[in-house]
Amino acid sequence: MNQKHNPILKPYSQKLRKEMTNEEKHLWFDYLKTLPITINRQKIVGKYILDFYCATTKTAIELDGSQHFEQEGKEKDIERDEFLKKQGINVL
C-alpha cells in the first residue's frame, strides 16, 4: 500500500470534510482557508485521516477532542505521530 494514500478511507474523509466540527470550521474558515499556501482538509496519509495538511511544509494540524485525553486516545495519538514523523511530516 502507498503510505501516502489509502483509497479505502476516501469515503470517510469526504464525509468528515462535509461534517467538520465547530472547531475545525473555525480554524478553516477564519484562518487556514485564506493562507497563500494550499491546506488540505481531511487528508489521507497511510491509515490516518489528518484534520489539515500542508504539503508545502509537510505539516499536519490535528485538533483533538475529548477522546484523545483518555489512555487509548493518547496511545493512538503517539502511534499516529510516530508514523507521520517517519513520513517526514511535522505534527502540530
C-alpha positions in Angstrom: 0.0 0.0 0.0 1.2 3.5 -0.8 1.9 5.1 2.6 0.6 8.5 1.4 -2.9 7.3 0.4 -5.4 4.7 1.4 -8.4 4.6 -1.0 -10.5 2.7 1.5 -10.6 5.8 3.7 -11.7 8.1 0.9 -15.5 8.0 1.5 -14.9 8.5 5.2 -12.6 11.5 4.6 -15.2 13.0 2.3 -17.8 12.6 5.0 -15.6 14.2 7.6 -14.9 17.2 5.2 -18.7 17.8 4.9 -19.3 17.3 8.7 -16.4 19.3 10.2 -16.6 20.0 13.9 -17.2 23.6 15.1 -13.5 23.9 16.0 -12.4 22.7 12.6 -14.8 25.1 10.8 -13.5 28.0 12.9 -9.9 27.2 12.1 -10.6 26.5 8.4 -12.9 29.4 7.5 -11.2 32.0 9.8 -7.6 31.2 9.2 -6.4 28.3 7.1 -8.5 28.8 4.0 -7.2 32.3 3.5 -3.5 31.5 3.7 -1.4 31.9 0.5 -0.4 28.3 0.5 -2.6 25.2 0.0 -4.0 23.5 3.0 -6.0 20.3 2.6 -8.8 19.2 4.9 -9.2 15.6 6.0 -6.1 14.5 4.1 -5.5 10.7 4.0 -1.9 9.7 4.8 -1.4 5.9 5.3 -4.1 4.6 7.6 -4.8 8.1 9.1 -7.1 11.0 8.1 -5.4 14.2 9.1 -7.6 17.2 10.1 -5.5 19.6 8.0 -2.4 19.1 5.9 0.1 21.4 4.2 2.2 19.6 1.6 4.4 22.6 1.0 5.7 22.5 4.6 4.9 18.8 5.3 2.8 19.8 8.3 -0.2 18.1 9.8 -2.6 20.1 12.1 -4.7 17.9 14.4 -7.5 19.2 16.6 -8.0 16.7 19.3 -11.4 16.1 21.0 -12.0 14.7 24.5 -11.4 11.1 23.3 -7.7 12.0 22.9 -7.4 12.7 26.6 -8.2 9.1 27.5 -5.4 6.5 27.7 -6.4 4.7 24.5 -6.6 8.0 22.6 -3.2 9.1 23.9 -1.7 5.8 22.7 -3.3 6.1 19.3 -2.0 9.7 19.0 1.6 8.6 19.8 1.3 5.8 17.2 0.0 8.3 14.6 2.6 10.9 15.4 5.4 8.3 15.1 4.1 7.2 11.7 3.8 10.7 10.4 7.3 11.6 11.6 8.7 8.6 9.7 7.0 10.0 6.6 8.8 13.3 7.2 5.6 15.1 8.4 5.6 17.6 11.2 2.6 17.4 13.6 1.0 20.4 15.3 
